[in-house]
Amino acid sequence: MDWVPDLRQLRAFVAVVEEGSFTLAARRIFVTQSAVSHSVRTLEEQLNCRLLDRTGKTLGIIGEPGEYGKPSLSPDEQRFVVARRDSSGNYDLWIFELARNISYRFTSHPMDEHNPTWSPDGKSIVYLARASGNDKLFMLNVATGQKTQLTFGTHDDGGAQF
């Protein structure tokens, strides 16, 4: 996966969750409260989702513990898609429905699928997958599940940006 969270951000986040307070978390990890707040806010920005309210209360947990890539929030902010590693070490795309607090595997293929991005209209997800030894762009219709390869060739392609 391309994105790796900063260890200080994760340490601050875990401390806030376990202590239930930004102030107590700061004391625990020997930094200022504003440094803890900044670390958590930066992590939230990188994940594109709010993890805690500003009192330190966890807003909710969705999904099982595991190895995930960077999520992409749908334009209507009701779902997000993320690459998740399964027990065989393969990454598939999962969709999480926030209002119903459910998740489901959206792709299941022996090649790694990663770096998903919602289209602006929310009807498709564009992602990278290994094909013929290289990362290629694919588009997946959310309603039908139809997959279309967008790029071909002998070099790695970068992720989609809308």
Salt bridges, closest charged atoms under 4 A:
ASP6 OD2 - ARG8 NH2 2.84
GLU18 OE1 - ARG28 NH2 2.53
GLU19 OE2 - ARG28 NH1 3.35
GLU44 OE1 - ARG50 NH1 3.68
GLU44 OE1 - ARG54 NH2 2.46
GLU64 OE1 - ARG84 NH2 3.20
GLU67 OE2 - ARG85 NH1 3.21
ASP86 OD2 - ARG105 NH1 3.65
ASP92 OD2 - ARG105 NH1 2.46
GLU97 OE1 - ARG100 NE 3.01
ASP135 OD1 - HIS114 NE2 3.55
ASP135 OD1 - ARG130 NH1 3.30
ASP156 OD1 - ARG130 NH1 3.31
ASP157 OD1 - HIS155 NE2 3.21
